[in-house]
Amino acid sequence: MGVAAACATLSALAFEGRVSLAMKGEKGGEQVIDFVTKGDLVRMEPKAAEAAGTAMIMNGAKQEMTILMPRERMYMVMPMRGAPAQSGGSGESTAKIEKTGRTEKILGYDCDEYVVTDKGDSTAMWITEQLGSFMGLGTGNPMGGMMGGRKAKADGAAWEQLLKGKKGWFPLRVVSRDAHGKEKFHLEAKKIEPDTLPDDLFAPPAGFQKFAMPAMGGFGG
């Protein structure tokens, strides 16, 4: 199978549309991020007031990220370094995943619960297979460390790494706890809108000027 055919297969399995995720870490304080995804393109828009409309566009095929700054009508392009090779890990993951048999309907979608255990921590994931794969987590995502808690690497927590190899999986709720049962991370889908999206959502708007920063390394590495 050629590269074009492989990309077409990936795109067919990937969710296309808009997703609003609410995330809360160990210190509390909910943050909402809107994701717009199409194939291996992901646009992230933090909804906090201080974000001032800033958006991040990740292009998996090009391994680059574009940061949009609406106030300045400017954008920056930076490389996304290959996370696995940069993570400094000492070998294969020790994480294990188990399907519990429990089910729940979230936002109208049927979900199965899976539990990931890794070094004393446990993460419960409610997964639906009715939407396609969600490409907004892991894969060099610069938000990966925040999503997995303060101990997570830039390429994502153990549960994010496991999701990468699961075609058609979409997590609608993720709850991570430490060895003492204390909640350290909570992710919940608040809104899902499957849609056919135009390509211009994943490019700088007309009239934006490109801003070049001094060399500072890529995100995700």
Rosetta blueprint (number, residue, H / E / L):
1 M L
2 G L
3 V H
4 A H
5 A H
6 A H
7 C H
8 A H
9 T H
10 L H
11 S H
12 A H
13 L H
14 A E
15 F L
16 E L
17 G E
18 R E
19 V E
20 S E
21 L E
22 A E
23 M E
24 K E
25 G L
26 E L
27 K L
28 G L
29 G L
30 E E
31 Q E
32 V E
33 I E
34 D E
35 F E
36 V E
37 T E
38 K E
39 G L
40 D L
41 L E
42 V E
43 R E
44 M E
45 E E
46 P E
47 K L
48 A L
49 A H
50 E H
51 A H
52 A L
53 G L
54 T L
55 A E
56 M E
57 I E
58 M E
59 N E
60 G L
61 A L
62 K L
63 Q L
64 E E
65 M E
66 T E
67 I E
68 L E
69 M E
70 P L
71 R L
72 E L
73 R L
74 M E
75 Y E
76 M E
77 V E
78 M E
79 P E
80 M E
81 R L
82 G L
83 A H
84 P H
85 A H
86 Q H
87 S L
88 G L
89 G L
90 S L
91 G L
92 E L
93 S L
94 T L
95 A L
96 K E
97 I E
98 E E
99 K E
100 T E
101 G E
102 R E
103 T E
104 E E
105 K E
106 I E
107 L L
108 G L
109 Y E
110 D E
111 C E
112 D E
113 E E
114 Y E
115 V E
116 V E
117 T E
118 D E
119 K L
120 G L
121 D E
122 S E
123 T E
124 A E
125 M E
126 W E
127 I E
128 T E
129 E L
130 Q L
131 L L
132 G L
133 S E
134 F L
135 M L
136 G L
137 L L
138 G L
139 T L
140 G L
141 N L
142 P L
143 M L
144 G H
145 G H
146 M H
147 M H
148 G H
149 G L
150 R L
151 K L
152 A L
153 K E
154 A L
155 D L
156 G E
157 A L
158 A H
159 W H
160 E H
161 Q H
162 L H
163 L H
164 K H
165 G L
166 K L
167 K L
168 G L
169 W L
170 F E
171 P E
172 L E
173 R E
174 V E
175 V E
176 S E
177 R E
178 D L
179 A L
180 H L
181 G L
182 K L
183 E E
184 K E
185 F E
186 H E
187 L E
188 E E
189 A E
190 K E
191 K E
192 I E
193 E E
194 P E
195 D L
196 T L
197 L L
198 P L
199 D H
200 D H
201 L H
202 F H
203 A L
204 P L
205 P L
206 A L
207 G L
208 F L
209 Q E
210 K E
211 F L
212 A L
213 M L
214 P L
215 A L
216 M L
217 G L
218 G L
219 F E
220 G L
221 G L
